[in-house]
């Protein structure tokens, strides 16, 4: 019984540590240091190319937290606007729904990064911190910008969704393995555990009428076999 209590206490202590790190990252976003947007955008492209050196550099620099948030916001807005204007006027929801989707998706992404950081650290002894993981993942979200093409070419939906979804998964896998310093097996299990947890949470929220259909992280992974095949090529 004492061991069980000790384990719970240690878990609560670690959870608080991760929460404090997340709070510290939010403060960094609110108080940006100087950064060159064009240079950081090029760094984001390097991350999409799976450049480990750039990932390490971005993870270490606290001044990149604001840039990471901006790139995450750019990706979110690009995907939201693309999907929104792709719909015919007769099917297009109110603008309020679009604004809600932005907030919903950003909150979901923060929670997903937090959960990924926690699972990787607690179950697989991963290194790194929430802030480091957030910065690099935030940069990777410029991959969502092509969704803007859907506003003028709706027929590209399947192609854009497939390419961005699969490559985002590959990039996310690489980021987690590099930042958290996990081996391939632990990286894949981290992704699966968090994906299953969020799938259950999304299903529960859907029962309450809360959610954005087809507009979330889980919607990007359409085929587990395709995802595993892509990861096996790394």
C-alpha angles and dihedrals in degrees: 000000000000090000090051091052091047090051091050091048092050091048092051090049092051092046090053089049090056091046091052090051091051091049089051090053091052089054090051089054091052093049106043123190122217117291137162107240094205092049092048091048088056088050088053089055089051090054089053086054088057093246103172094193091058091046091055091047095050092045092055099046111083091193088070093068092088092045089049090053091048092051091047089050091047091052093046094049092045092053093043095049093044093052092041098053092039088070118085116253090252091058099035113116123225118285088248089066090054092051090048090052091056092053093041093051095046091050090047091051093051090050092046092052091046092050092047092050092047096046093046092049100041102038102030104025092245120182129218126060142259090262094054093047092046094051095052096041090047090056091050092060094081081086086082094064093091087068086080087073089071090070089069101021110036090171089073092068097105094043095047092044093048097046097042093040096051095041092045088055091049092048092046090051090051093046094051093047092048101040097037092035095229129157119244095264095050091045092054092046090050091054092046095047093050093043091052092047092050091044090057092045092049091050091051092048090048089057087057091048093251119131146064113261113230092358110101145075094272091055089062093064105069100159127030091196091054090047094050090046090053092049092049089061092064 
